[in-house]
Each structure stands twice: as C-alpha cells, then as structure tokens.
C-alpha cells in the first residue's frame, strides 16, 4: 500500500481490514473504496463537514451503514449518483430525472411560453449536479443552450453550448445538432471564423473517431462551407464541397443530400451563378417534398426565390416567397422571418413599389433585433434603397449604416450591390463626385470578387 501522509494510522489500519473484494455483490463500503481509489482520493480528502475520514473508514470496513446525508455528500464529491453509490445502479433516480427532462425538452420546443419548462430544466440541472449525475446535467445544459438559441439569445446560448461541447460525453457524431447550433450562434454574433474553427474540428473528430460515418462528414462539410462563405473565402468553400461530393453517393439519408445541394445552391448564388444555383435548390426542394419537412421546405422555397431575383425574375419569385411564408406558419423563427421580409422588400423595390419595400425592410430589421450583423446590414441596404426611391433624406444615414455593417460582416456581392445602389442615389441627388467615389469602391470589390472566383 502506498503511504499517504495525510492519513492517520487508524485510518490506514481500518482500510487494510477491507482487503481485496470478495466474490459476490459489491457492498457499499467496497464500492465507496473502489470509487475513491479510482479518483486517487484519500479518506481525508473525501471527508467533509459531518462526514469525517474516520466515518468513511468505518463505512469502507463494513462497520457502518452511511446515512442519507452522508451518501449525498460522498456521491457529490465522487461525481456519481446517490443511487449508484448505494446500489451500484444508476437506474432509479436517473431514470425519473431523464423522464422529467424529456418532458421539459418537448415543452421547450412546443410551448408558446417556455418559461415553465425553462424553470423545470434549471431545477433538473441543479438536482443532477447535487446528485453527481453528470449525464443528466450535461443534457440539461444542452437543452437550456438550445432554448437560448431558439429565443435569439445567442450570447447565452454560446456560453451554455460551449460548456457542453467541452465535455468528452458530447461528440460531434452523437449530437451534430448541438455543434451546428453553436456554429450558427457564432455566425449570428458576426464571428464566422469561430464557426469555421468549430466545424473544422468537428470534421477532424468525426474522421478520427468514426471514419465510417459518411453522413456526418458530409453534414459538417456543408456547415463548414456555409461558414467559409460567410467569411468570404469562396475558394475554400468550393473546395470543401468538391471533396464531399465524392462521398455523397454513399449517403442514403435525404437530409444529408439536401444539405449538400443547399450548400452548392448557396455557393453558386454568392458567386453570381444563378442558373447553377437554381438547379441545386430545385433538387433540394424535390427531396424535401418527399420528406414532408415543411420548415426546411419553406427555407428552400425562400432560397429559390432569392436566386430568381438574382436571375432578374422578381415577378416569378413572388410565388416562392408566398409558399415559404405559408409553410413557416403564424410564428416563424425570427431569422427566417427577417430573411423572408428582406427578400420580399428587395422584390418590391425591383417592382417599383418603394413604400411596400420600406415597410417590409423595417419588419426585417425589427425581427433581427441586435444580432446577425451581416443580415442587419443587408436589410438596412434594402431599406436605404427604398428610401432613396422615395427621395427621402433618411436614405443617406441608412446607406452609411448599411455600408459600415456590410463592409465588416457582409459578402463581396452584397458590398458591391450596396455601393452601386448608394451611387445611384447620390447621382440622382446631384452629388456626382461622391457617386464616383462610391462607384470606384464598388469596382474594386467586383474586381476582387472576380479574381477570387477564378482561383
């Protein structure tokens, strides 16, 4: 036995009495000693007020049966449940806690007011931590983080989900939705590089831990391509998708194929190649119609309408936007609503309906709140153009705010479009010199985008 200077002679003597575990069921004392030794704790280190090291020594020797209070304190310090310490099985309280958590998770998704469910999950989290139930505690943290993300509290979601993904119990293959949501929160906070880093790590882990998991390799490759596109690195985004296309034939899951087609549509739309983009989004729509997934089908119709506008077909895009709005239902996600209203506003502007464009753009901005700086800049640019069409003086400030956001967070195409709209407005108001300066900046951006597209 290794000598431990923190232990008394009586403590060592009592532990020596336990000896090797006998055949048959493990007693509480034997289990307590095994867990303590596995965690490299002395009896003195495991002790706490009301549970002395001598008391622990007698339990391990089989001379005392621990009280409920002692079981709770010991279990918490050992990081196990009270049930496991007492019986060797986690089933009893853990199963009850899991059932309560499952009910609360469902309520978080479906309830109009998730306040009660949030309180329930927070209570379960505190209970799980007190009981040393690390699995339920992790699941509760994930549920709270996902709820924060759905509510638009991206900083709060990031804090909870980052703590969750640091756990070895939560891998990208087990819960890809958690990693995807965390990456989306980074993007919403205007931090696409963090999303890129996260998804690159996910791809490496999936390849190392589950090399046969083609579905999640394709999934995280598409997420990475989104993040790289948001970062403006279109060449790498395209390379990632080209690599994953070779694996796509092995994938039978329709949602994974939808994600891939969606990524290709989005990338081609950013590259100003609307014909190719439309072909890919139509493939995604065809697959989604088979799955009857109305939410993702609504988003696909929205992207289809966006691509049609890029093709110079605003009239035809109207049917796509109407289908998307119908499928989103009466209470759409704020970001979905903002994207829909922004595209509807853009369409109204192209159809010479500036008052309607202004109204829709303001609705988009209201839905975005304080997050999603890239989308905020786009909506401001659409609003500025609508104000300019009406010759309203507020257009100047709107363009300046839009450019400030888009220059930092937007994509090349959005920057160029905004500069051109601003130049048209300046020219219309007789400020030719200012308009030429803005057009020079737009030309530089277009040249940069063309060079990047040929790489």
N, C-alpha and C positions, 0 to 999 in steps of 0.2 A: 504494500500500500504506500502511495506517495505521501510524504509528510506534509501536512498543512499547518503552518504556524498559527493560523487564525483559529484553530480548533482546540478545545480543551482535551485533556486526557480522557475524561469520562465520555466525551462525545465520540472520540475515536474508538474507545472500547465498546460502546454500545453499537456503533456501526459495524465493528468487526463481528459482533454476535449475529448479524444478519446473514453473513456468508453468502455463498452462491445461491441463486434462485433454485428452489426445489421444483421438481416436476409438478404439474398441475396448474390450476388457475393462479394468476399473479395477484397477490394481495395488495391492499392499498399501500402498505409500507414498502413492499418490493417495488411497486410502480413509482412511488414517490422517490425512492432512492435512484431508480434507473433514470428517471427524467432529470433529476438533479445532477447526476454524474454526466449524462449526455450533454448537459448545458455547462459543465465544468464549474458548478457552483458548490461551495462548501455549505454545511448546515448553517453556519453563522451567517453567510451571505444570503441564504434563502430566508432567514428569520425576519420577522417584522414585529411591530408592537402587538402584543397579545399572542404571538406565536414564536416562542423562544427557540433557540437552537437545541436546547435540551428536550423541549417538547417534540421537535421534529425528529430528534434522535430516537425518542421512545416510540413514535409512530412507525419509523422505519424498522425498529426492532420488533414490532408487533405487540408492544406493551400498552399502546394507547390507540383508541379509535378517534380520529380527528373530528372536531365539531364542524358544523356547517360553516361557521365564520372562518375557521382555520382552513377548510377546504377552499373557500373562495379566495382567501389571501394567497394561499400556496399556488392555486391554479393560475391566478393572475400573474404572479411572478415567474411561473414556469411557462407561460404562454400557451396553456391548454385550457380546455373547458373543465368546469367543475365535474360534469358527468364523466368525462374521460378519466380524471384523476380518481374519482370514486369507484367507477365500474369498469374502466378500460374501454368504454364505448362512448362515442360522441352522439349517439342517435337521439337520445331523449329530448333534451332542451334544444339541441341544434336543429332537429327536425321541426320542432314547433316554431323556432325562430325563423327557419327557412320558409315555412308556410306563411308566416306573417309578412315576411319580406316580399315574397312572391305576390301576395295580395296588394301590398302597398306599391310595388313596382307597376302592377297593372293599373292601379288607380292613378298613379302619376301620369301614365300615358293617356288615359281616357277621361279623367275627371275635368270638368270645366274649371273648377277651382282646386288645384292640387295642394292647397295649404295643409289640410288634414293629413294627407298622405306624406307630405314632407316631414311633418311633425312625427308621424309614426316611424318613418325611416330613421330620423335622427335619434329617436328613442331606441330603436333596434341597434343602431350603431353604438350608442353608449352602453347598452346591455351586452352587446357582443364583446366590446373592449373589456368590460368588467369581468366577463366570463372567460376571457382568454380565447374567444372563438375568432381566430384571425380570418378564416374563410368568410364568415358572415359579415365581419367588419369590412373586409375588402369589397364584398358585394354591395353593402350599404353605401360605401363611399362612391362606388361606380354609379349606383342609382341616383345619388344626390348630384354627382357631376353631370350626368346625362340630363337630369331635370333642369339644372342650371343652364345648360346649353340650349335646351328647348325653350327656356324662358328668356333667352337672349342675354343672360348674364355671363358673357364669355370670360371675363377675368376670374369669376368664381368657379366656373367650370374648369378652366385651366388648372387652378390651384388644386381642386379635388382630383381631377383625372391624372395630373402629373404624379401626384402621390400614389395613385392606384397603379400606374404603369411601372413605377419603380419597384413594385413587388414582383418577386420571382413567380408568384402564383398566377399572374396575369400575363399571358404571352400573346403576341400578335395573332397566332393561329387560333387560339382559343376565343379571343374576343376582338376580332378585327373592327367591330363597330366602335369600340372604345377608342382605339387608336385613330380611326377615321374621324370621330367627333373631335378629338383633341387637335388633330391637324386642321380641321375646319375652323375651330376656335382660334388657332394661331392666324389663319388667313383672315378671319373676321376682325382681328385686332391689328391687321396690317403688318403681320410678321411672317411672310411667306417662306423666308429662309429657315425658320424653325420648323415649319411644316415639311420642307424638303429634307432637313436633317432627320426628322422623325420617321418619315416614310422610307428613307434610305436605310435607316437602322432596322425597320420592320422587314424590309426585303432581305437584308443580311441574316437576320434571325430566322426567318421562315426557311431560307435556303439551308442554313446550318442545322436547325432543329427538326425540320420536316421537309427534306428535299423532294419528297413525292407530292407535296401539297401544291399542285399547279394552280388550283383555284385561287388560293391566297397570294401566290406570286403574281398572278395576273391582276388581282384586286389591288394590291399595293403598288404595282407598276402604274396602274391607271391613276391612283391617288397621287403618286409622285409626278406623273405628267401634268396633272392639274396644278400642283404646287409650282412646278418649274415654269408653266405657262404664266401663272400669276407673277412669278419673279421676273418674267421677261426672257427667260432662257429657252427659246423655242427650239433651238437646235438639239439641246439635250432632251427636251420633252419628246421630240420626234424620235430620237434615238432610242429612248426608253420604250416607246410604243412599237418601234420596229423590232426590238428584241423580243417583246412579249407576243407579237403576232405569231411567231413560230410556235409558241406554246398553246395558242388559243384553240388549235384544232383538237387538243386533248381535253378541252374543257366542255363538259355537258351542261353545267349549271347555266340556265338562261340569264340570270342576273349578272354573272361574271362577264358573259359575252356582251350584255347590254352596256356594262361599264366601259368595256373596251371600245365599242362602237361610239359611245358617248364621248370618250376622250378624243377619238380620232375626229369626230364631228367638231368638237370644241376647238381642237388644234387647227383644223383647216379653216374654221371660221375666223380665228385670230389671224391666220396667215393670209386672210382675204382670198380664200379659195372656196367660195360658197357652193359651187356645184358639187365638189367632193364632200364638203361638209353635209350638204343636204342628203346625199346618198347614204352616208353613215347614220345620220339621225333617223332616216326612214327605216333602216334595218333595226335600229334600237326600238322604234315605235312598233314595228311588226312583232318583235319578240315580247314586248311589254303587253301588247293586246292579248297575247296567248296567256300570260300570267295573270291578267286581270288586276294588276297592281296600279290602281288609279293615281296614287301620288306620283310615282315615277313616270307614269304615262303623261300626267299633267305637265311635269317638268320637261319631258321630251317634246311635247307639243309647243311649249314655250320656247325651247331652243330652236325648234323648227321654224317658228315664226320669226325669231331673231335672224336666222340665216336667210329667210326670204326677204327681210328688209335689206340685208347686205347685198342681195341679188337685185335690188331695186324693184321689189314687188310688195309694196306696203299694203295694197288692196287685198292681195291674197293672204297676207299674214294675219289679217283680222280673224279669219276662221280658226286659225291655230290658237290665237290668244283667247278667243271665246271658248274653245274646247278646254284650254288649260284652266281658265277661271271656273268653268263649270266643275271640272274634276277636283280642283283644290278645295271646293266646298265653302261653307259660310265662314269658317275660321281657319284660314290658311296660315302657314308659318310666316312670320314677319318678313324673312328674307325672300321667300317665294313671292309674297305679295309685292314687295318692293321691286323685285326684278320684273314682275308682270306689269306693274304700273309704269315703270321706266320704259319698257318696250312699247307699251300702249301709247305713252306720251311721245316717244320718238316717231311712231307711226302717225299719230295725229299731226305732228309738226310737218311730216312729209306730205300729208294730205291737205296742207294749208288750213289747219284747224288750231291756231295757236292758243286760243282760250282754253280749249279742251286739253291741249298739250301741257299748258301751265298747271291746270287742275290736277292732272294725273301725275305730273312730276312732283308736285308738292305732296301728294299722297305717298309717293315712293319715298321721299325724304322723311316723312313722318313715320313710316313703317321701319326705316333703318335705324332710327334712334341715334346713338352716339358711336356705334361700332360700324364695321365694314367700310373703312375709308375709301377703298377703291370704288365700290358701288355708290358710295355717297358722292364721290367726285363725278361719276358718270351721270347720276341723277341731277346734280347741280348744273352740269353742262347742258343737259336737255332742257332744264328749266331756263337757263340763260338764253338758249336759242329761241325758246318760246316767247320770252320777254322781249328779245330783240325783234322778233317778227311783229310784235305789237308796238314796237318803238317805245318801250317803257324804260325809263332811266335806270331802274334797278338792274338792268341787264349787265351793266359794267361790273358791279360788285359781284354778281353771280358768276360771271366769266372768270374774274380774278380768283374767287374762292375755288371754283372748279379746277382751274389750272394748277393752283397750289396743291390740291389733293391728288390730281391725276399725275402731275409730274413726279410726285414721290411714290405713289402707290399704283398708278394705272399702267395699262399696257401700251405699246407703241401705237397701235391703231387708234386707240381711244385718245391718246395725246394729239395725234395728227388731226383727227376729226374735230376735236375741240378747238385747236388752234385755227383751223380753217373757218369754223363757224364764227369764232371771235373776229377773225379778219373780215369776214363778210359784213358783220355788224359795224365794225369800225369804218369800213369803206362807205357803208350806207349812211353813216352819220357824218361823213365828210372828213374823217381823220385818216387820210391816205397814208401819211408817213408811219403812223402807228400800225396801220394794217400791213404795210410792207414788212415791218419788223417782225410781226407775228407770223406772216407767211414764210419768212426766212427760217424761223424756228420750225415751222411745220415741214418745210422742205428738207431740213437737216434730219428730222425724225424719219421721214419717208425714206431718205437715202440709207439711213442706219438700218431700218427695218428690212429694206431690200437686200442689203449685204448679208444680214443675218439669215434671211430666208434662203440664200444661195449656198450657205455653208453646209 
